[in-house]
Amino acid sequence: MANIWIIGITCAFMLADIISGCLKAWHAHDVQSKALRNGLYHKAAFLGVIGLAQLTELAADKIPEIELNLPITGAICAYIILTELVSVLENLRDVNPDIGGVLNRFPAHPADEPDDKPDDEHDTEK
């Protein structure tokens, strides 16, 4: 149970993302139960991955044939915390555009980049 703090902190970041997402939806007058439900499924999947990492560490601790000296749970939780942090900042930026000045210093995610290529350039088979 050495990972209880990192798991608790990770859950706090997930909760902050849910709250900031609700705030963003409320601010935009676009509250949708489907979006919340999808977000909760996303969080449940994160919790499943954390549980699997904990189980893997427990197995390595209890079964001598499994040698694993990696902090799997810590690494997964660090990734989730960073993911949730970015999501919370994006939600807050949408509620308060003044926050965008800070966020614009970081490169955009490739999925958020506008697609400037004409449609015929997307077709690689010619």
C-alpha positions, 0 to 999 in steps of 0.5 A: 500500500505504499502507493496509496498517496500517489493513487489518492493524488491521481484521483484528486486530479481526475476529480478536478478534471470532472469539476472543471469540465462541468464548469466549462459545460455550464459556462457554455450552456452546453451541459450534456449527459452523454459527454459526462458519461463518456468522461466518467468511462474515461476515468473508470478506464484510468482507474482500471489501469491503476488497479492493474498496475497495483496488481502487477506490483503485488504479484512481483512482490509476492511471487519470487519468480517475478522480478520487477523493480519498476514503479509501474503504478507511480509511472502510470499515475504520473502520466494520468496526472499530467493528462488531467492537468492539461485537461483542467487547464484547457477547461479553465482556459475556455471559461476564462480566456485570460488563462490562455496566455499561459497555455499558449506558451506550450505546443498544441497537441497534433490533434488540435492543429488545423488541417491546412492540406487540400483534400486531394493531398490526403489521398496517398494512393494515386 
